[in-house]
């Protein structure tokens, strides 16, 4: 009986999460859209506020997949839903938004002439 309870309350290390290629493409597409629209700060606040509900959100996405499939291709949708099931997904998404924002800002900073 002790063996059955050994991992009952196991929590994955948030730093150990690594998305698949499909998940990474879907996340990058979402993050780049957020940055392009200038919604970085509201997106980070929203992601952080939704942290306790990321698993419930992923299950809700799975639930609505048949409905969404009627209007959109669901490969990216399913990849995001699977990624959000992991505990460290919120941190990974927040860090990715910040990384991509820095990458997109670097060319703009280099183009500005110094006076």
N, CA, C and O atoms as a MOPAC input file, in Angstrom:
PM7 MOZYME 1SCF
protein

 N      0.81800 1    -1.18900 1     0.00000 1
 C      0.00000 1     0.00000 1     0.00000 1
 C      0.86700 1     1.26100 1     0.00000 1
 O      0.49700 1     2.27600 1    -0.59000 1
 N      2.00500 1     1.19000 1     0.65600 1
 C      2.89200 1     2.34800 1     0.72000 1
 C      3.39500 1     2.74200 1    -0.67000 1
 O      3.56000 1     3.92900 1    -0.95300 1
 N      3.63900 1     1.75900 1    -1.53900 1
 C      4.11800 1     2.04800 1    -2.89000 1
 C      3.08600 1     2.84700 1    -3.68400 1
 O      3.45100 1     3.71400 1    -4.47700 1
 N      1.82400 1     2.56500 1    -3.48000 1
 C      0.76500 1     3.26200 1    -4.20400 1
 C      0.67900 1     4.73700 1    -3.85000 1
 O      0.29100 1     5.55000 1    -4.68900 1
 N      1.03000 1     5.09100 1    -2.63200 1
 C      0.94400 1     6.46800 1    -2.17000 1
 C      2.23200 1     7.24900 1    -2.35700 1
 O      2.26400 1     8.45900 1    -2.13500 1
 N      3.28900 1     6.56800 1    -2.76100 1
 C      4.59400 1     7.21500 1    -2.85400 1
 C      4.58500 1     8.44700 1    -3.76200 1
 O      5.19800 1     9.46400 1    -3.43600 1
 N      3.89700 1     8.36000 1    -4.89000 1
 C      3.87400 1     9.46900 1    -5.85400 1
 C      2.49200 1    10.10900 1    -5.97100 1
 O      2.20000 1    10.76900 1    -6.96800 1
 N      1.64700 1     9.92200 1    -4.97000 1
 C      0.27800 1    10.44000 1    -5.03500 1
 C      0.23500 1    11.96300 1    -5.14100 1
 O     -0.63700 1    12.51200 1    -5.81400 1
 N      1.15500 1    12.63800 1    -4.49300 1
 C      1.14200 1    14.09800 1    -4.48700 1
 C      2.38800 1    14.68000 1    -5.13400 1
 O      2.84300 1    15.76600 1    -4.77400 1
 N      2.93100 1    13.94400 1    -6.09100 1
 C      4.13700 1    14.37400 1    -6.79100 1
 C      3.84100 1    15.60700 1    -7.64100 1
 O      2.83000 1    15.65800 1    -8.34200 1
 N      4.71300 1    16.58000 1    -7.57400 1
 C      4.59600 1    17.78300 1    -8.39800 1
 C      5.83500 1    17.85400 1    -9.27800 1
 O      6.96300 1    17.77500 1    -8.79100 1
 N      5.61100 1    18.00500 1   -10.59200 1
 C      6.73300 1    18.11700 1   -11.52200 1
 C      7.51200 1    19.39100 1   -11.26000 1
 O      6.95200 1    20.40000 1   -10.83100 1
 N      8.78900 1    19.33500 1   -11.51700 1
 C      9.64400 1    20.51400 1   -11.39700 1
 C      9.29700 1    21.47600 1   -12.53400 1
 O      9.34800 1    21.08600 1   -13.70100 1
 N      8.94600 1    22.71800 1   -12.22000 1
 C      8.56600 1    23.65900 1   -13.28400 1
 C      9.67700 1    23.91800 1   -14.29600 1
 O      9.39900 1    24.28400 1   -15.43700 1
 N     10.93200 1    23.73200 1   -13.88900 1
 C     12.04500 1    23.97600 1   -14.80400 1
 C     12.26800 1    22.83300 1   -15.78200 1
 O     13.02100 1    22.98000 1   -16.74400 1
 N     11.62200 1    21.69600 1   -15.54900 1
 C     11.87700 1    20.52500 1   -16.38300 1
 C     10.97400 1    20.44300 1   -17.60500 1
 O     11.08200 1    19.49000 1   -18.37600 1
 N     10.10500 1    21.39400 1   -17.80200 1
 C      9.16500 1    21.32800 1   -18.92100 1
 C      9.84600 1    21.74000 1   -20.22500 1
 O     10.51900 1    22.76900 1   -20.29400 1
 N      9.66200 1    20.93400 1   -21.23200 1
 C     10.18400 1    21.22200 1   -22.56900 1
 C      9.08100 1    20.93200 1   -23.58000 1
 O      8.65200 1    19.78500 1   -23.70300 1
 N      8.61600 1    21.94000 1   -24.30300 1
 C      7.54900 1    21.70800 1   -25.27800 1
 C      8.07000 1    20.95000 1   -26.50000 1
 O      9.25600 1    20.99800 1   -26.82700 1
 N      7.15200 1    20.25400 1   -27.15900 1
 C      7.48500 1    19.59400 1   -28.41100 1
 C      7.60400 1    20.65900 1   -29.49200 1
 O      7.30300 1    21.82700 1   -29.24500 1
 N      8.03600 1    20.27600 1   -30.67500 1
 C      8.17300 1    21.24400 1   -31.77600 1
 C      6.82300 1    21.85500 1   -32.14500 1
 O      6.72600 1    23.06000 1   -32.37400 1
 N      5.78100 1    21.02100 1   -32.20300 1
 C      4.44300 1    21.52500 1   -32.53600 1
 C      3.97200 1    22.51500 1   -31.48800 1
 O      3.42000 1    23.56400 1   -31.82000 1
 N      4.18800 1    22.18400 1   -30.22300 1
 C      3.79500 1    23.07900 1   -29.13600 1
 C      4.58000 1    24.38000 1   -29.19800 1
 O      4.02000 1    25.45900 1   -29.00600 1
 N      5.87400 1    24.27700 1   -29.46600 1
 C      6.70900 1    25.47200 1   -29.51700 1
 C      6.27900 1    26.39000 1   -30.66400 1
 O      6.24200 1    27.60900 1   -30.49800 1
 N      5.95500 1    25.81500 1   -31.82200 1
 C      5.49600 1    26.62800 1   -32.95800 1
 C      4.19200 1    27.34300 1   -32.61200 1
 O      4.02600 1    28.52200 1   -32.92400 1
 N      3.26700 1    26.63000 1   -31.96500 1
 C      1.98300 1    27.23200 1   -31.59100 1
 C      2.18100 1    28.35200 1   -30.57100 1
 O      1.56500 1    29.41200 1   -30.67900 1
 N      3.03400 1    28.11700 1   -29.59200 1
 C      3.29700 1    29.12200 1   -28.55800 1
 C      3.98700 1    30.33500 1   -29.16000 1
 O      3.62600 1    31.47100 1   -28.85300 1
 N      4.97600 1    30.10500 1   -30.01500 1
 C      5.68700 1    31.21800 1   -30.65100 1
 C      4.74700 1    32.06600 1   -31.51200 1
 O      4.83500 1    33.29300 1   -31.51200 1
 N      3.85100 1    31.40500 1   -32.23900 1
 C      2.89600 1    32.13600 1   -33.07300 1
 C      2.00000 1    33.00800 1   -32.19600 1
 O      1.74700 1    34.16800 1   -32.52300 1
 N      1.52500 1    32.45500 1   -31.09200 1
 C      0.69000 1    33.20600 1   -30.16900 1
 C      1.46700 1    34.36700 1   -29.54600 1
 O      0.97000 1    35.49200 1   -29.48500 1
 N      2.67800 1    34.09000 1   -29.08900 1
 C      3.50000 1    35.12900 1   -28.44500 1
 C      3.85300 1    36.25400 1   -29.41000 1
 O      3.81400 1    37.42500 1   -29.03300 1
 N      4.19700 1    35.91800 1   -30.64400 1
 C      4.53500 1    36.94900 1   -31.63200 1
 C      3.32500 1    37.83100 1   -31.95400 1
 O      3.46900 1    39.03500 1   -32.16400 1
 N      2.13800 1    37.22900 1   -31.99100 1
 C      0.92000 1    38.00800 1   -32.20700 1
 C      0.65400 1    38.96800 1   -31.06000 1
 O      0.23200 1    40.10500 1   -31.27300 1
 N      0.90000 1    38.50800 1   -29.85900 1
 C      0.73600 1    39.35900 1   -28.67600 1
 C      1.69900 1    40.53600 1   -28.74000 1
 O      1.30300 1    41.68000 1   -28.51600 1
 N      2.95400 1    40.26000 1   -29.04500 1
 C      3.98100 1    41.30400 1   -29.08800 1
 C      3.70300 1    42.28900 1   -30.21900 1
 O      3.83300 1    43.49800 1   -30.03200 1
 N      3.32100 1    41.77900 1   -31.39400 1
 C      3.05500 1    42.63200 1   -32.55100 1
 C      1.92100 1    43.62000 1   -32.26800 1
 O      1.91900 1    44.73500 1   -32.79000 1
 N      0.97200 1    43.21300 1   -31.45300 1
 C     -0.15800 1    44.08300 1   -31.12900 1
 C      0.11500 1    44.98700 1   -29.92300 1
 O     -0.73800 1    45.78600 1   -29.53800 1
 N      1.30900 1    44.85900 1   -29.32800 1
 C      1.66600 1    45.69400 1   -28.18800 1
 C      0.95900 1    45.30700 1   -26.89600 1
 O      0.73000 1    46.15300 1   -26.03200 1
 N      0.61600 1    44.03400 1   -26.76600 1
 C     -0.12600 1    43.56400 1   -25.59600 1
 C      0.72400 1    42.73000 1   -24.64600 1
 O      0.20200 1    41.87300 1   -23.93300 1
 N      2.02200 1    42.97600 1   -24.63500 1
 C      2.92000 1    42.17000 1   -23.81700 1
 C      2.57700 1    42.24700 1   -22.33900 1
 O      2.41500 1    41.21600 1   -21.68600 1
 N      2.46500 1    43.44600 1   -21.80700 1
 C      2.19600 1    43.59500 1   -20.37600 1
 C      0.83900 1    43.01400 1   -19.98400 1
 O      0.77100 1    42.27000 1   -19.00600 1
 N     -0.25300 1    43.32300 1   -20.70700 1
 C     -1.53200 1    42.70400 1   -20.34000 1
 C     -1.50500 1    41.17400 1   -20.47900 1
 O     -2.15000 1    40.47200 1   -19.70000 1
 N     -0.76800 1    40.66300 1   -21.45800 1
 C     -0.69100 1    39.21100 1   -21.63800 1
 C      0.04000 1    38.55800 1   -20.46800 1
 O     -0.38800 1    37.51600 1   -19.97300 1
 N      1.13700 1    39.16200 1   -20.02700 1
 C      1.88300 1    38.61000 1   -18.89600 1
 C      1.03200 1    38.65700 1   -17.63000 1
 O      1.02200 1    37.70600 1   -16.84800 1
 N      0.32400 1    39.75500 1   -17.43000 1
 C     -0.56000 1    39.85600 1   -16.26300 1
 C     -1.65600 1    38.78600 1   -16.34400 1
 O     -1.96000 1    38.13000 1   -15.34800 1
 N     -2.23700 1    38.61500 1   -17.51400 1
 C     -3.28300 1    37.60600 1   -17.69400 1
 C     -2.78600 1    36.19500 1   -17.47700 1
 O     -3.46400 1    35.37700 1   -16.85500 1
 N     -1.59700 1    35.90900 1   -17.99100 1
 C     -1.01400 1    34.57800 1   -17.81600 1
 C     -0.74600 1    34.31500 1   -16.33700 1
 O     -1.02900 1    33.22700 1   -15.83300 1
 N     -0.20500 1    35.30500 1   -15.65000 1
 C      0.08400 1    35.14000 1   -14.22300 1
 C     -1.19500 1    35.00100 1   -13.40200 1
 O     -1.23700 1    34.22000 1   -12.45100 1
 N     -2.23000 1    35.74400 1   -13.75600 1
 C     -3.49500 1    35.63800 1   -13.02300 1
 C     -4.15700 1    34.28600 1   -13.24100 1
 O     -4.83700 1    33.77300 1   -12.35300 1
 N     -3.96000 1    33.71200 1   -14.41700 1
 C     -4.55300 1    32.41800 1   -14.72800 1
 C     -3.72400 1    31.23300 1   -14.28500 1
 O     -4.10500 1    30.08700 1   -14.52900 1
 N     -2.60200 1    31.48500 1   -13.64100 1
 C     -1.70000 1    30.41300 1   -13.22100 1
 C     -2.41600 1    29.29900 1   -12.45000 1
 O     -2.21100 1    28.12800 1   -12.77200 1
 N     -3.24000 1    29.60800 1   -11.45400 1
 C     -3.87100 1    28.51500 1   -10.70500 1
 C     -4.86200 1    27.70900 1   -11.53400 1
 O     -5.23000 1    26.59800 1   -11.15400 1
 N     -5.29200 1    28.25500 1   -12.65100 1
 C     -6.31500 1    27.58900 1   -13.45100 1
 C     -5.78800 1    27.02900 1   -14.76200 1
 O     -6.58000 1    26.67300 1   -15.63500 1
 N     -4.45900 1    26.93900 1   -14.92700 1
 C     -3.94500 1    26.51100 1   -16.22600 1
 C     -4.37900 1    25.08900 1   -16.57300 1
 O     -4.64900 1    24.80500 1   -17.74000 1
 N     -4.45200 1    24.19900 1   -15.60300 1
 C     -4.86800 1    22.82500 1   -15.90400 1
 C     -6.35500 1    22.78400 1   -16.26700 1
 O     -6.74800 1    22.08600 1   -17.20200 1
 N     -7.16800 1    23.52200 1   -15.53900 1
 C     -8.60000 1    23.56600 1   -15.84100 1
 C     -8.81400 1    24.19400 1   -17.21900 1
 O     -9.67500 1    23.75700 1   -17.98300 1
 N     -8.02300 1    25.22200 1   -17.52600 1
 C     -8.10300 1    25.83700 1   -18.84800 1
 C     -7.74500 1    24.86000 1   -19.95800 1
 O     -8.37400 1    24.85200 1   -21.01600 1
 N     -6.72800 1    24.03400 1   -19.71100 1
 C     -6.33600 1    23.05000 1   -20.73000 1
 C     -7.44400 1    22.02500 1   -20.95000 1
 O     -7.69500 1    21.60900 1   -22.08100 1
 N     -8.10300 1    21.62200 1   -19.87300 1
 C     -9.19100 1    20.65800 1   -20.00400 1
 C    -10.39700 1    21.27900 1   -20.70600 1
 O    -11.11400 1    20.60100 1   -21.44200 1
 N    -10.61200 1    22.56200 1   -20.47300 1
 C    -11.68400 1    23.28200 1   -21.16900 1
 C    -11.38200 1    23.35300 1   -22.66700 1
 O    -12.27700 1    23.20700 1   -23.49900 1
 N    -10.10900 1    23.57900 1   -22.99600 1
 C     -9.71900 1    23.59300 1   -24.41000 1
 C     -9.96500 1    22.23300 1   -25.04600 1
 O    -10.46300 1    22.15800 1   -26.17000 1
 N     -9.62300 1    21.15900 1   -24.34500 1
 C     -9.89600 1    19.80800 1   -24.86900 1
 C    -11.39800 1    19.60000 1   -25.07900 1
 O    -11.81300 1    19.00400 1   -26.07300 1
 N    -12.20500 1    20.09100 1   -24.14600 1
 C    -13.65600 1    19.94300 1   -24.23200 1
 C    -14.21200 1    20.63700 1   -25.47800 1
 O    -15.08600 1    20.09600 1   -26.15500 1
 N    -13.70500 1    21.82900 1   -25.77700 1
 C    -14.22000 1    22.60000 1   -26.90700 1
 C    -13.55000 1    22.26000 1   -28.23700 1
 O    -13.89900 1    22.85100 1   -29.25900 1
 N    -12.61100 1    21.33600 1   -28.25200 1
 C    -11.91300 1    20.98300 1   -29.48800 1
 C    -12.86300 1    20.58600 1   -30.62400 1
 O    -12.66500 1    21.05400 1   -31.74500 1
 N    -13.88000 1    19.75300 1   -30.39500 1
 C    -14.77500 1    19.41500 1   -31.51300 1
 C    -15.49400 1    20.63100 1   -32.09400 1
 O    -15.71000 1    20.69700 1   -33.30400 1
 N    -15.86300 1    21.58100 1   -31.25900 1
 C    -16.53300 1    22.78800 1   -31.74300 1
 C    -15.56500 1    23.66900 1   -32.51700 1
 O    -15.91400 1    24.19400 1   -33.57500 1
 N    -14.36600 1    23.83400 1   -32.00700 1
 C    -13.34800 1    24.66100 1   -32.65600 1
 C    -12.93900 1    24.03800 1   -33.99600 1
 O    -12.63500 1    24.74900 1   -34.95400 1
 N    -12.93500 1    22.70900 1   -34.04700 1
 C    -12.51600 1    22.01200 1   -35.26900 1
 C    -13.40400 1    22.35800 1   -36.45800 1
 O    -12.97600 1    22.22700 1   -37.60500 1
 N    -14.62200 1    22.79400 1   -36.20400 1
 C    -15.52000 1    23.17500 1   -37.29000 1
 C    -15.07500 1    24.47700 1   -37.95500 1
 O    -15.43900 1    24.74300 1   -39.10100 1
 N    -14.29600 1    25.28400 1   -37.24900 1
 C    -13.91700 1    26.59800 1   -37.76700 1
 C    -12.42600 1    26.76100 1   -38.03400 1
 O    -12.03500 1    27.50000 1   -38.93800 1
 N    -11.59000 1    26.07600 1   -37.25400 1
 C    -10.14300 1    26.25900 1   -37.33500 1
 C     -9.42900 1    24.91400 1   -37.37100 1
 O     -9.97100 1    23.91200 1   -36.90600 1
 N     -8.21600 1    24.88400 1   -37.91900 1
 C     -7.41700 1    23.66900 1   -37.78100 1
 C     -7.03300 1    23.50100 1   -36.29900 1
 O     -6.67300 1    24.47300 1   -35.63500 1
 N     -7.11100 1    22.28800 1   -35.80100 1
 C     -6.95800 1    22.09000 1   -34.35300 1
 C     -5.57700 1    21.60600 1   -33.92400 1
 O     -5.37700 1    21.32000 1   -32.74300 1
 N     -4.63100 1    21.50800 1   -34.83300 1
 C     -3.30000 1    21.01800 1   -34.44500 1
 C     -2.66600 1    21.93800 1   -33.39900 1
 O     -2.19000 1    21.45900 1   -32.37000 1
 N     -2.65200 1    23.23400 1   -33.64500 1
 C     -2.08100 1    24.18600 1   -32.69300 1
 C     -2.91100 1    24.26700 1   -31.42300 1
 O     -2.37300 1    24.38700 1   -30.32200 1
 N     -4.22800 1    24.19900 1   -31.58600 1
 C     -5.13800 1    24.24600 1   -30.43900 1
 C     -4.86100 1    23.08300 1   -29.49000 1
 O     -4.73900 1    23.27400 1   -28.28000 1
 N     -4.76400 1    21.88900 1   -30.04300 1
 C     -4.48900 1    20.70100 1   -29.21800 1
 C     -3.11100 1    20.73800 1   -28.59600 1
 O     -2.92200 1    20.30300 1   -27.46000 1
 N     -2.13800 1    21.26200 1   -29.34300 1
 C     -0.77800 1    21.36400 1   -28.81100 1
 C     -0.73900 1    22.30600 1   -27.61400 1
 O     -0.08400 1    22.01500 1   -26.61400 1
 N     -1.44100 1    23.43700 1   -27.71300 1
 C     -1.49800 1    24.37500 1   -26.58300 1
 C     -2.20900 1    23.75200 1   -25.39400 1
 O     -1.77600 1    23.92800 1   -24.25500 1
 N     -3.28700 1    23.03200 1   -25.63900 1
 C     -4.03100 1    22.39900 1   -24.55200 1
 C     -3.16100 1    21.37600 1   -23.82400 1
 O     -3.16900 1    21.31000 1   -22.59500 1
 N     -2.42100 1    20.58700 1   -24.57800 1
 C     -1.53100 1    19.59600 1   -23.96200 1
 C     -0.41000 1    20.26700 1   -23.17000 1
 O     -0.03200 1    19.79400 1   -22.09800 1
 N      0.11500 1    21.35600 1   -23.69500 1
 C      1.20500 1    22.05000 1   -23.00900 1
 C      0.72700 1    22.68000 1   -21.70400 1
 O      1.45100 1    22.66700 1   -20.70900 1
 N     -0.47700 1    23.22700 1   -21.70000 1
 C     -1.00600 1    23.88000 1   -20.50200 1
 C     -1.30500 1    22.89500 1   -19.36900 1
 O     -1.52700 1    23.31400 1   -18.23300 1
 N     -1.31400 1    21.60000 1   -19.66200 1
 C     -1.54400 1    20.60100 1   -18.62000 1
 C     -0.38300 1    20.52800 1   -17.63600 1
 O     -0.55500 1    20.03900 1   -16.51900 1
 N      0.78100 1    21.00000 1   -18.02600 1
 C      1.97100 1    20.91800 1   -17.17800 1
 C      2.07500 1    22.12900 1   -16.26300 1
 O      1.70500 1    23.24200 1   -16.63700 1
 N      2.57200 1    21.90100 1   -15.08700 1
 C      2.65600 1    22.92700 1   -14.05700 1
 C      3.57800 1    24.08700 1   -14.45400 1
 O      3.27500 1    25.23200 1   -14.11900 1
 N      4.65500 1    23.84300 1   -15.13400 1
 C      5.60200 1    24.89400 1   -15.48500 1
 C      5.27400 1    25.63000 1   -16.77100 1
 O      6.05800 1    26.46800 1   -17.21600 1
 N      4.13500 1    25.33700 1   -17.37700 1
 C      3.80700 1    25.93600 1   -18.66500 1
 C      3.62700 1    27.45600 1   -18.57700 1
 O      4.00600 1    28.17500 1   -19.50200 1
 N      3.06600 1    27.93900 1   -17.50100 1
 C      2.83400 1    29.38000 1   -17.35700 1
 C      4.16200 1    30.12500 1   -17.32100 1
 O      4.32100 1    31.14900 1   -17.98600 1
 N      5.11000 1    29.61600 1   -16.54900 1
 C      6.43100 1    30.25200 1   -16.49100 1
 C      7.11200 1    30.21600 1   -17.84800 1
 O      7.73600 1    31.19300 1   -18.26300 1
 N      6.99200 1    29.08800 1   -18.54000 1
 C      7.64600 1    28.93800 1   -19.83600 1
 C      7.06200 1    29.93200 1   -20.83300 1
 O      7.80900 1    30.56300 1   -21.58000 1
 N      5.74600 1    30.08000 1   -20.85600 1
 C      5.09800 1    31.00900 1   -21.78100 1
 C      5.49200 1    32.44400 1   -21.45600 1
 O      5.80500 1    33.22000 1   -22.35800 1
 N      5.47700 1    32.80400 1   -20.16800 1
 C      5.86400 1    34.16300 1   -19.76800 1
 C      7.30100 1    34.45800 1   -20.18500 1
 O      7.58400 1    35.52400 1   -20.73100 1
 N      8.20300 1    33.52400 1   -19.93100 1
 C      9.60600 1    33.71100 1   -20.31800 1
 C      9.75400 1    33.81100 1   -21.83200 1
 O     10.56900 1    34.58900 1   -22.32800 1
 N      8.97200 1    33.03200 1   -22.56300 1
 C      9.05800 1    33.05700 1   -24.02400 1
 C      8.56400 1    34.39900 1   -24.57400 1
 O      9.14600 1    34.92500 1   -25.52300 1
 N      7.51600 1    34.95000 1   -23.99900 1
 C      7.03300 1    36.26700 1   -24.42000 1
 C      8.13000 1    37.30600 1   -24.22300 1
 O      8.38100 1    38.13200 1   -25.10000 1
 N      8.77700 1    37.25700 1   -23.06600 1
 C      9.84000 1    38.22000 1   -22.77000 1
 C     11.03400 1    38.04700 1   -23.70400 1
 O     11.61300 1    39.03600 1   -24.15400 1
 N     11.41200 1    36.79600 1   -24.00300 1
 C     12.53300 1    36.53400 1   -24.91700 1
 C     12.22900 1    37.06000 1   -26.31700 1
 O     13.05100 1    37.74500 1   -26.92500 1
 N     11.04200 1    36.73300 1   -26.81900 1
 C     10.68300 1    37.15700 1   -28.17400 1
 C     10.54300 1    38.67100 1   -28.27000 1
 O     10.86400 1    39.25800 1   -29.30400 1
 N     10.07100 1    39.30200 1   -27.21000 1
 C      9.96800 1    40.76300 1   -27.22200 1
 C     11.35000 1    41.38900 1   -27.31800 1
 O     11.54200 1    42.35500 1   -28.05500 1
 N     12.31400 1    40.84900 1   -26.58100 1
 C     13.68500 1    41.36400 1   -26.66700 1
 C     14.26300 1    41.15800 1   -28.06000 1
 O     14.92700 1    42.04500 1   -28.59700 1
 N     14.01200 1    39.98500 1   -28.64800 1
 C     14.51000 1    39.70800 1   -29.99900 1
 C     13.90100 1    40.66500 1   -31.02100 1
 O     14.59000 1    41.12500 1   -31.93100 1
 N     12.61400 1    40.96200 1   -30.87100 1
 C     11.94200 1    41.83900 1   -31.82400 1
 C     12.32400 1    43.30200 1   -31.61100 1
 O     12.25300 1    44.09600 1   -32.54900 1
 N     12.72500 1    43.67000 1   -30.40000 1
 C     13.12200 1    45.04700 1   -30.11100 1
 C     14.55600 1    45.36100 1   -30.52600 1
 O     14.86900 1    46.51900 1   -30.79900 1
 N     15.43200 1    44.36200 1   -30.58000 1
 C     16.84100 1    44.59300 1   -30.92400 1
 C     17.02600 1    45.24900 1   -32.28400 1
 O     17.78400 1    46.21500 1   -32.37500 1
 N     16.37500 1    44.77900 1   -33.35000 1
 C     16.55800 1    45.45200 1   -34.64900 1
 C     16.05600 1    46.90100 1   -34.62700 1
 O     16.62700 1    47.76300 1   -35.29600 1
 N     14.99900 1    47.16900 1   -33.86700 1
 C     14.48000 1    48.53700 1   -33.78700 1
 C     15.47500 1    49.45300 1   -33.10500 1
 O     15.63100 1    50.60600 1   -33.50500 1
 N     16.14700 1    48.95800 1   -32.08600 1
 C     17.13800 1    49.77000 1   -31.37100 1
 C     18.36200 1    50.04500 1   -32.23800 1
 O     18.96000 1    51.11700 1   -32.14300 1
 N     18.73600 1    49.09200 1   -33.07700 1
 C     19.89900 1    49.27000 1   -33.92900 1
 C     19.60800 1    50.23800 1   -35.07600 1
 O     20.52400 1    50.89300 1   -35.57400 1
 N     18.34800 1    50.33700 1   -35.50300 1
 C     17.98300 1    51.21900 1   -36.61200 1
 C     17.97600 1    52.69300 1   -36.19600 1
 O     18.19900 1    53.56200 1   -37.03800 1
 N     17.72700 1    52.98900 1   -34.93700 1
 C     17.65800 1    54.37800 1   -34.48400 1
 C     19.01900 1    55.03300 1   -34.59700 1
 O     20.00600 1    54.51500 1   -34.07500 1
 N     19.08100 1    56.17800 1   -35.28100 1
 C     20.36100 1    56.89700 1   -35.38400 1
 C     20.69700 1    57.55700 1   -34.06300 1
 O     19.82200 1    58.09500 1   -33.38500 1
 N     21.95600 1    57.51400 1   -33.70600 1
 C     22.42200 1    58.17400 1   -32.48200 1
 C     22.73900 1    59.62500 1   -32.76900 1
 O     23.37200 1    59.94100 1   -33.77600 1
 N     22.30200 1    60.51300 1   -31.88400 1
 C     22.54800 1    61.93500 1   -32.09700 1
 C     23.60200 1    62.44200 1   -31.15700 1
 O     23.94300 1    63.62500 1   -31.19100 1

